[in-house]
Amino acid sequence: MRWGIVGFGWVARDYMAPGIAAAGGRVSAVVDPSPAARARAEVAGMAAFATVQEMLAADACDLVYVATPNDAHLAPVEACAAAGMPVLCEKPIAASLADAEAMAEAVAGGLYGTAFDQRHHPAHVAMAEAIDRDAIGRVLAVRIVYACWLDPAWSPDGGEHDNWRTDPARAGGGAVIDLALHGLDLAQYLVNEPLADLSIALQRRVHAYPVDDGGMLMGRTGNGVLVQSHVAYNCAEVLPRRRLEVLGERGLLVAIDTMGQTAGGTLLRRCGVSGLETRLAFDAATSPFAAQAAAFMAAAGGAPHDFSMARDLQLMRLFDRAYREAARWL
């Protein structure tokens, strides 16, 4: 299938485009306001456009991936939905709940996916399968550490695109809105039920920018599974910073260095009776971007899928309430 990419920044260029190719698709078109980004796309054999409307009018793609800054998701998603084009949009759905609600209305009846790629990581799929086959008994808690270092002066590609992730208007927040929703969606996927409650504590302790550089989240599902997540832009890259644990009555699943953009990592099960630790196998060669691209192409071809705007919007509403309450104390 031919993909159009709206917003050809470093994530789309360095991770999603290779993931699409690995999944058997092809990036045929790019939309970006930057002449340099469009020129780079053309050198790579892609058609380049300044607007989404131009790309759609040229019939240059079969489905679209939106990777613009968060506050610029609404317009391209609305345009794609109006054209009947399947659209996969980066998380969060939008920088504001109002935009997210408008996007949900626009895509009603069409194929839409929020790019929660962590639910497609092969290690996390293997975790879900282990939970389903009762490998650790009833799940008690999901615990996540997902952190990085994001310096205020950082630029993703030498200044061609600015670091909008620390701009409260364009991003909708800071480290928490950027990183935490991945883990919250992943927790819902692993335990196969939505969060019912969520609270957030924000931190602005290290970096001199006007958004949070860290946060601690605590949630609970309707059946009482606890979810805890620590996310940060203030954690040194050389420290352990990507860990996912699922605690059950009879064991513990631990995924190390699986949260993130790349393939691989380690998945372990520790028995709650003997303490014996065993390694669980999974496809360590496929990145979450490639797995996500494959799943979305299959969905566009009519295969059953679990992409759901209704589910994602429910999570966004829960998150928005908790984040706005937390921001009062930042």
N, C-alpha and C positions, 0 to 999 in steps of 0.2 A: 504493500500500500504506500501511497505517496503522502508524506507528512508536510504540512506547513508549520513553521515555527514563528510565533509572534514574540519578539524580544530575544535577540540573538546574543545574549550576554554569556558569561562564563559557564553557568550551570547548563544552559541549553547547548552551548557549543562543545563543552568539554565532557559532559556527562550524558545528556539526553540524546544528542545526535549520534554518538557512538552506540548508545543503547538501542536506538531505533535500528541502526544498521545490524547490530548483533541479533536483533529479533527478526530480521528478514525484511524490514521496511526500508524506506528511502526518504531522506529529506530532500524534497524537490523545490521548496520555496521558503523564503525567509522574509519577514516583515520587521523592519527596525528603522527608527528615525535617524540612526547614525549612518552617514555615508561610508565610514570606514567599515562598519559591520556589514553593510550591504555589499561593499566591494569584496570583502573576504568571502562572503557567501557565493558571489559570482565566480570567484577564482576556483571555488570548490565545486562548481558546476550546478549551483542552485539558482533558480530565478529569484531576484530580489525586488522587493516592493517597499514603498514608503508607507502604505496604508493597507489595512486588512481588506478594505473594500476592493482595492486594486487586485489583490491576490485572489479573492473570491471570484471577481469578474473574469479573471484570466483562466479559471478552472485549473489552477495550478496544483491542487492537492485533493486528497480524499478525506483527510482528517487533520485536525489542528491541535497543536500544543501551545498554550499561552504561558509565557515565562517573563512577562513584563513586571515592573514593580507592582506591589500589591494594590495600590490605588488606581492602577490602570488595567485591571482585569475586566471590569464591567463592559466597556465598549466592545472589545474584540469578542467576548463571549456572546454578547447580544447579537453582534453581526453574524457570527457563525451560526447561532441558533436560528436566526431569521432565514439563513440560507439552507437550513437543514443539514448543516455540517457537524459531525461528531466532534466534540471539543474536550480536550483534557487540559485542565487549568491548574497551575501551581497552587500549592497551599500557602497561606490560608486562602479560603475562597475569595476574600477581599480584605481591604484594609479596614472596612467598616461593616457593621452588621446591616446597615441600610443597603449598601451595594450588594452584599451577599443575598439579601432577600430579593432584590431586583434581578439578580442573576438566576435565582431559583425560579422566578416567574418566567423569565425569558426562555429557559431550557426545558420547561415542562413538556413532557412527551418526547423529548429528543434524548440522544445519548450524550451524557455529560459525566465527566469524572474529575474529582479533585485529586491532584497528584500526590497522594499519600503513598509514596513508593515503598515505605517501610513494611507495609502489609504484604508486599510482593517479594521482599528479600527471601531467598530460598531458606535461610536459617530460620527466619520467623515463620515461614510456612511449615517447616519441620517442627517447630515448637508447637504450633497450633495442632498439628496432627498428633503429636505426642500427648497433648492435653486431651484431645478427643478420644484417644485410645486408653485413657485413664492411667497414664504413666506416672502421674504424681498425685492422684486422687483429686478430691475437690480443691479447686483453686482458692487460696486464701488472700493472696496479695500479688500485685505486679509492681516491681520497683525498677526505676529507670534513672540512669545518669547519662545525659547527652549534652556535652559541653565542648566549647572550643575557645580560642582566643581571637577576638576581633578588635584590632587596634583602631582608634578613631581615624588614623591616617591611611588605613588600608584601602587599596584600590584593586579591583579584581583583574584588570587587564591594562595596567599602565596608565590609567586615567581616562580611557575611552568611555567607560561607564562609571558613574560615581557610586559611592557606597550608600545607596538609598536605605539600606536596612537599619540605619541609625537615625533616620528622619521620621519623626512621629507621624507626620501627615502622609507620607508616601508608604510607610511600612505598616502603620497602625499601632506601632509599639516598638519593642526592642527584641531582646533575646527570647522572651517568653512567647510572643506571637510567632516568631520565626521558627523556633525549635520545639516548643512544647506540644503543639498540635499533632506533630508526627507521632509522639509517644502516646498521646491520649487516644488517637485513632487506632494505633497499634494495640494498645491495651484492650480496646473494645473488640478488635478482631480476635485477639488471642482467647478471650474469655467468652466471646460470642454473645455479648449483651452490652447495651449502652450504659454510659455513666449517668447516674441520677443526680449526683451532687458533686460540686467542685468548688474548692477555695484555692486562692493564690496568694503568696507572699512575694513581693517584688523587691529587688535589690538594685541600687545604683551606687556601687562602692569603689570601683576601680577606674572605669573609663569616663572621660569628660565629654559625654554626649547626652542629649536630653531625653534618653529613653533608658529603660532598665537594662542592666548588663548581667542580670541573673534573676533566677526565680525558683521558688519551691512550690509545687502543686500537690494538692491532696484531694483525691476523689473517692467515690464509692458507687458501685453499681447497685441496682435495685435489689439484687440478691446478696449484697453484703461483701462483694470482693473489693478490697482496698487497692487504690492506685496511687502511687507516689512517684513524683518526677522532679529531678533537679536538672535544670537547664542553665546554661551560662555562656556568655561571651568573655568571661574573665578567668577562664581556666587555661593554664599553660598547656600547649599542645603536647609536650613531652610527658605529661602526667596521664594516668589512666582516666579516661573521660567518656568512654562509650561502653556501658554495661547495662544489660537487661536481665532481670531475674523474675521468674514466676514461681512463687512459693505455693506448694500444695500440702495436703494433709500427710502425704506419704513420700514427698520428695521435693527437689528443687531443680528447676531448669535455669541454666545460666548461659547467656549469649554474650560473648566478649568481642568487641570491635566489629559488631554487625550493624549497629546504628550508624547511618551515614550513606555516602554516595557510592561506595566501592563494594566490590564482591568480596567474599571470603569472611574471615572471622572464625570463631570457635564456639561450638555448642556442646554443653555438658549437662548430664543428669546426675544428681547426687541422690542416692537412696536415703529415705528418711528413717530406715530401720538399721541398715548396716553401715551407712556412711560411704558406701562404695561409690566411686565416681567413674562414669563411663562417658565416652565421647559419642555424640550422635552425628551420623553422616548427613550431609546435605550437599547440594550443588554449589561448590565454592567458586565456580568459574563465572557464574551468571550474576551480573550486577542487579540491584533493585530497579534501576532505570530500564535495563533490557527486559527484565521480567514484567515490569509495568507496561512497557510498550507492547510486548507480546500479548498481554491480557487485554489491552485496549483495542488492538487490532482484531483480536478474536471477537470481542464484543461488537465491534463495528461490522464484523462479518455475520453476526447473528447468534454467536455462541452465548450460553448463559454466563452471567457475570455478577460481580458484587459491587460495581460502581453505583453510587446512590447519592444524588443531591439531597434527598430528604434526610438521610442519615447524617450527612456532612453538615447540613444546615442546622440540624438539631444540636450537634456538637458545637457549632459556631455560636449558637444562641447561649448555650450553657457557659462557654468560654467567655463570651462578651460580658455577661453579667458578672462573672467572677473577676475578670480583668479590670473592669471599670471600678469595682469595689476596691480592689487592691491598689489601683492607681491613686486613690484618695490619700494613701499613707506613704507614697513614694517621696 
